[in-house]
């Protein structure tokens, strides 16, 4: 009951309306741009929706594209709540896939054990890569944004080296496959969704989403994380070890990134490709966390929206010949409005009527209670 | 006697409600031309809300604002400025790297073609400055001028915009004693030149000195308006708080016990390597309050942070009950029985974006009964907050509102409740009454004395000499990182202490 009530409360806040209006405006402006460019927006959106929910396979693939966004959204949100900006999720994803690939390819273990071990190692790889950022911040005073961006590229090139040196598949630009015992595919669901690549990562992701809310709001470690995020000075005064908390925050944040890479290896591709750039999922996570206001429910909804839009954009280019970039643009307009709510307030004169609501909304600011 | 046209500002039945609170309840108020009207009330009484309505920052739910005999709708601050109302806020709104002139003209620059015409502005500022004795240097960079001077720039900003009604929100809270004297003279001069002034304050001394009339607000209602010339400070205080308050601290002589805290030859450097404490030694016995008097910036902050483990000690020792405490972590220090009411409640004392509940357990959240196996016990936490609210009369809409939304006095009460209820052996109180009103100040002082009487060692660091003289049993004077004198309240007075604080006079007895 309380859960339902807090869920409904979300919609009573000004910020949720900001988000909804932003989404609407994004789609609207996208339509206008399509019109100007000589495309048919209605047909385009129609084919997009068809692509998202048209048949079991597409539904399954839509879900598959939402999952990593939830995790990268969580990764960014965790760091945000701790007062930091993790723009290094990209690199943490790559490190996670390296970890999972090494265990998945080289080790010989019984099926379930093999999977679990690969997941744990992948998560830890991502976590340690994140903690490196935290350590550079606390011991050397380097801003995390700088190190994050540099470590993204470092991770990418490390992955090239590891694949080339130890497990290059001859004649291709990718690694050898992981063993079947490490796979996290869910055969019955794959069948159900007509071959869409659904895997156990889905269940783990949903559990992590609940776990995130619980950790942040109900545990003493979440309390410490939020205290450091709101005021380092007050946290220090309270006897909280600020450095230790920063390390812990970035480790957990990095683990979320690591799991994205892990699941892509163990559940979707089975190999790691020599890619010229990172996936971009980590950057999308920033948008998810922002639109989702760092709350569990918000991240779920935002990831669902962005995941569906991105996957659906393939249908748009197929059905209405609209380039996928239009959807990228729609997404950026949504983020633009969501990040600059002052502009929307002016546009819709939300200001006067909501000033009081802000006062009352302060009491239940953490939506995910 | 007062003619209709003499009233420049009149509020008729002004009412403002916030969820759960009536901040202003049908307030009537008149401001006459050329007078200084003091608006007196406790923290959270509704003074600031009222003035924010006059300045167009809030809209009244009911009632009218009349200016020069005309009803007006005050919907934005720019409308207020247009109507000749100016407000000097407690926290200044200046751009530090800009010059005084640039700050003053910001938003209404005169232009010559595309270029700024600062010359004519400088001239006008100079004229105004001379006329009202503000002594402003138009070309100085705001970053480099004193707080008192910054405040004058704020005053100049509103004079430059042609204000006739000047509102000051707690103008003396940030000033040194000398700056206060100067400001009060400026205010008198402005009133003599025909400006009408409202000053929001809870400092009775200042009201007695400059105000013509004083309107007292309590819990959102106007209680009384008095002619200051015929009123006594006690009468004002009583109306403000709603009961008799003694402006003097009643306490029994101290009965110090054994030596509880011993500080020996303490040296502390700040982050840039400068010596902030240079060989500080003193001790505090159980059951006594030792006051540290001194001008801000002479090592008080470093002393407190060293004692509480928040700052590294270079050399020297801090012993409590004989055990070495120097360079232990803040948590270990607090667990060994040191309570700390910090100097800056916003920076250190509270996490402003945490709820009242969460702030109540800032130092106990990690242990049973506040958390078990790492999981916060929300019921116990809420009960703790409720206990604090009950026994320390913290005025808050509930336990789950953000600390940020409470008034300064109530925020301070959360901290005091938390630190005292942890039952420390050694309580450090730094500027514990900064920004508080009379009622709250006397409450805090009583708490400190009660702690002393319960056999605790209390260290009181304050820049307010009255406070040190009233509350402390023994006074140490700190100057330039050293203790330069030791005395007792009965053996000294404000003048003597003032000289000692400036490093010009030794103590009655040497310390050691």
Interface residues (C-beta under 8 A of the other chain):
Chain A: X218 X219 X220 X221 X223 X226 X227 X230 X231 X233 X234 X235 X236 X237 X238 X239 X240 X241 X352 X356 X359 X360 X362 X363 X364 X365
Chain B: X18 X19 X59 X308 X310 X329 X330 X331 X332 X333 X334 X335 X340 X342 X347 X348 X349 X350 X351 X352 X353 X354 X355 X358 X362 X363 X365 X366 X371 X374 X375 X376 X378 X397 X398 X400 X401 X402 X404 X405
